[in-house]
Amino acid sequence: MPPTPQRDFSAPTIVIGAGPHGLAAAALLKRFDVPTVILERSDRVGASWAQRYDHLRLHTTPGTSKLPGLPVPRQAGPWVSRDDYVRYLESYAAHHRLNVRLTTPVLRIQRAEPGSGPRWLVHTPNGPAPTDAVVVATGRCHAPHVPHWPGRSAYTGTLLHSARYRSPAPYRGQHVLVVGTGNSGTEIAAVLAGAGAARVQISVRTPPNILPRASARWHAVGRLTEALPLAWRDRSSLLTQRVAVPDLTSRGLPRPRTGLYTRNAREGVNPVLDHGFVNAVRSGRVEPVPAVQAFDGPDVVLADGTLLRPDTVIAATGYRTNLHDLVGSLGVLDEDGFPLVAGAETHPEAPRLYFAGYTNPLTGVLRQAGIEARAIAHAVRREKARPTLLAPRRHAPS
Ligand SMILES: Cc1cc2nc3c(=O)[nH]c(=O)nc-3n(C[C@H](O)[C@H](O)[C@H](O)COP(=O)(O)OP(=O)(O)OC[C@H]3O[C@@H](n4cnc5c(N)ncnc54)[C@H](O)[C@@H]3O)c2cc1C
C-alpha cells in the first residue's frame, strides 16, 4: 500500500504586505523558525506610511506603536513623525532580517486542489506560489473611500481624498472644505487654517468624541476599565471630555451624544486626539458646518440646504479594505468587506488563512499589530507541530 502523504510544510508561509502588521507577523514567525516570505506590492517597506501627508505624526505613543522585538528610537520623541516611523519600519525589517519580496503584488488567493500538498495558491504576476499558511496584512486603510454624493462626478471644483493630501502649501489663499471629523480631517483642517488658507470649514455628520492628545498616554488606564459595562465607560468618557475639552457648541460643534466606547464598538470609530483642532475651532479659524449632502456644479450642498463654493474639498472620509479581489471568492468576508475572523482565528472553510490588521481597537492599531502577530505565530507553530494527514494522492510519489 502506498504511504499516506503528510501535509508538506516546506513551502514558506506567505505574509502579504510589508506594513506594520505584516512585518510583525513575519518577525514572530521567524522567531518560531517558521520559514516565511513577505510579498509586498510596492517598492519599499512601510509604503502606506511613506505615502501619507508630510506633517503627519503618530497619535499613539512610541511605547504603543512599537512592533515586537524593537523599540522606536528615543530620538523620535513623544509624537513620532511620519518619516521617523517609516525609518523605524525599514530598520525593523533589517533588524529581524525579514525576507521581503518587493514589487510583488498578490492578485488573488485560491484554494489548492485537495490532496495536492499545499493548501493555498497565492497568485502573483510571476505565477502561483503554493503554501500551507497565508497571513493577509494588506491594511484596513487600503483603498481611499469617497461617498457617492449626488452630483459628485459633475462637480467643477477640486475634490480629493485625504490620502492624496500632502501638505498645506498648495491651499494657501484658498477656501477649503474638509469633510469628516476623524483624526485625519481634524488635523488637516487645523494645519490648513494655521498655514495660510483663506477660509477653512469642516463638515460634521456626527460630532466626534475629542480627547486631549496627551490622553493617548493613559491607554493603560483605559485597559483597566475594559471589564466595566459599555454604558459606564461611555459616561466616564463623556465626563472626561466635559472637563478636558471646551464646549464648542456655539461654534457649531456640539458635544457628542454617543460615548467613544459605543462608537468604537458599533462603528469601529476611534476618538479624535486633539493637537490644535479645538483651538482652531474655538478661535474661528476652522468653521464647523453640517454634513455634505450633494454637489451641484461648483456648489456643495449641505444637509441644512446651505450652498458653499469652496476652491477645494478634501474628503477625509475613510478607507475600504478592498479584500474582495484577493479573497472575495472564499466566503471569508462580511458585507462590508472585513474578514469574518481575525488574528489567530481562522474561518472553518479557510484553515490557515489568517488576517492581521483589520480591527480598530481604542488602544491603537499599531499596538494591535504585536498582539495579533504573536497570536498568529503561535497558531502557525501549533499547526506545524500537528501535521495533518492528507487524503492519499491518486498517484503517490515514487
Ligand atoms: C493617516 C493615518 C494615520 C494613522 N495613525 C495611526 C497612529 O498614530 N497610531 C495607530 O495605532 N494607527 C494609526 N493609523 C492606523 C494604522 O496603524 C495604519 O493604517 C497602519 O499602517 C496599519 O498597518 P498595516 O500593516 O495593517 O497596513 P499598511 O501599513 O497599509 O500596510 C499594508 C501593506 O500591504 C501592501 N499591500 C496591499 N495590497 C497588497 C497586495 N495585493 N499584494 C502585496 N502587497 C500589498 C501595501 O503596499 C502596504 O505596504 C493611521 C492610519 C492613517 C490612514
PDBQT file of the ligand as one rigid body, heavy atoms in Angstrom, charges set to zero:
ROOT
HETATM    1  C1  LIG A 401      -3.377  58.964   8.240  1.00  0.00    +0.000 C 
HETATM    2  C2  LIG A 401      -3.337  57.778   9.191  1.00  0.00    +0.000 A 
HETATM    3  C3  LIG A 401      -2.721  57.905  10.427  1.00  0.00    +0.000 A 
HETATM    4  C4  LIG A 401      -2.676  56.822  11.317  1.00  0.00    +0.000 A 
HETATM    5  N1  LIG A 401      -2.055  56.987  12.530  1.00  0.00    +0.000 NA
HETATM    6  C5  LIG A 401      -2.048  55.961  13.408  1.00  0.00    +0.000 A 
HETATM    7  C6  LIG A 401      -1.423  56.109  14.690  1.00  0.00    +0.000 A 
HETATM    8  O1  LIG A 401      -0.913  57.156  15.031  1.00  0.00    +0.000 OA
HETATM    9  N2  LIG A 401      -1.434  55.040  15.536  1.00  0.00    +0.000 N 
HETATM   10  C7  LIG A 401      -2.030  53.853  15.195  1.00  0.00    +0.000 A 
HETATM   11  O2  LIG A 401      -2.025  52.908  16.003  1.00  0.00    +0.000 OA
HETATM   12  N3  LIG A 401      -2.609  53.687  13.997  1.00  0.00    +0.000 NA
HETATM   13  C8  LIG A 401      -2.635  54.698  13.096  1.00  0.00    +0.000 A 
HETATM   14  N4  LIG A 401      -3.223  54.515  11.877  1.00  0.00    +0.000 N 
HETATM   15  C9  LIG A 401      -3.880  53.224  11.567  1.00  0.00    +0.000 C 
HETATM   16  C10 LIG A 401      -2.893  52.076  11.228  1.00  0.00    +0.000 C 
HETATM   17  O3  LIG A 401      -1.959  51.902  12.241  1.00  0.00    +0.000 OA
HETATM   18  C11 LIG A 401      -2.140  52.267   9.956  1.00  0.00    +0.000 C 
HETATM   19  O4  LIG A 401      -3.059  52.346   8.883  1.00  0.00    +0.000 OA
HETATM   20  C12 LIG A 401      -1.116  51.139   9.688  1.00  0.00    +0.000 C 
HETATM   21  O5  LIG A 401      -0.369  51.488   8.556  1.00  0.00    +0.000 OA
HETATM   22  C13 LIG A 401      -1.752  49.779   9.528  1.00  0.00    +0.000 C 
HETATM   23  O6  LIG A 401      -0.740  48.831   9.260  1.00  0.00    +0.000 OA
HETATM   24  P1  LIG A 401      -0.990  47.599   8.291  1.00  0.00    +0.000 P 
HETATM   25  O7  LIG A 401       0.281  46.828   8.221  1.00  0.00    +0.000 OA
HETATM   26  O8  LIG A 401      -2.225  46.898   8.695  1.00  0.00    +0.000 OA
HETATM   27  O9  LIG A 401      -1.332  48.267   6.873  1.00  0.00    +0.000 OA
HETATM   28  P2  LIG A 401      -0.406  49.131   5.908  1.00  0.00    +0.000 P 
HETATM   29  O10 LIG A 401       0.566  49.948   6.664  1.00  0.00    +0.000 OA
HETATM   30  O11 LIG A 401      -1.342  49.824   4.988  1.00  0.00    +0.000 OA
HETATM   31  O12 LIG A 401       0.431  48.035   5.110  1.00  0.00    +0.000 OA
HETATM   32  C14 LIG A 401      -0.148  47.196   4.138  1.00  0.00    +0.000 C 
HETATM   33  C15 LIG A 401       0.904  46.864   3.119  1.00  0.00    +0.000 C 
HETATM   34  O13 LIG A 401       0.355  45.892   2.225  1.00  0.00    +0.000 OA
HETATM   35  C16 LIG A 401       0.744  46.203   0.908  1.00  0.00    +0.000 C 
HETATM   36  N5  LIG A 401      -0.232  45.596   0.007  1.00  0.00    +0.000 N 
HETATM   37  C17 LIG A 401      -1.530  45.948  -0.128  1.00  0.00    +0.000 A 
HETATM   38  N6  LIG A 401      -2.145  45.142  -1.020  1.00  0.00    +0.000 NA
HETATM   39  C18 LIG A 401      -1.208  44.260  -1.443  1.00  0.00    +0.000 A 
HETATM   40  C19 LIG A 401      -1.243  43.177  -2.351  1.00  0.00    +0.000 A 
HETATM   41  N7  LIG A 401      -2.342  42.820  -3.016  1.00  0.00    +0.000 N 
HETATM   42  N8  LIG A 401      -0.084  42.470  -2.553  1.00  0.00    +0.000 NA
HETATM   43  C20 LIG A 401       1.054  42.796  -1.895  1.00  0.00    +0.000 A 
HETATM   44  N9  LIG A 401       1.111  43.829  -1.015  1.00  0.00    +0.000 NA
HETATM   45  C21 LIG A 401       0.002  44.535  -0.785  1.00  0.00    +0.000 A 
HETATM   46  C22 LIG A 401       0.766  47.721   0.889  1.00  0.00    +0.000 C 
HETATM   47  O14 LIG A 401       1.564  48.222  -0.167  1.00  0.00    +0.000 OA
HETATM   48  C23 LIG A 401       1.325  48.046   2.255  1.00  0.00    +0.000 C 
HETATM   49  O15 LIG A 401       2.736  48.121   2.242  1.00  0.00    +0.000 OA
HETATM   50  C24 LIG A 401      -3.264  55.580  10.957  1.00  0.00    +0.000 A 
HETATM   51  C25 LIG A 401      -3.891  55.463   9.706  1.00  0.00    +0.000 A 
HETATM   52  C26 LIG A 401      -3.928  56.540   8.822  1.00  0.00    +0.000 A 
HETATM   53  C27 LIG A 401      -4.611  56.364   7.486  1.00  0.00    +0.000 C 
ENDROOT
TORSDOF 0
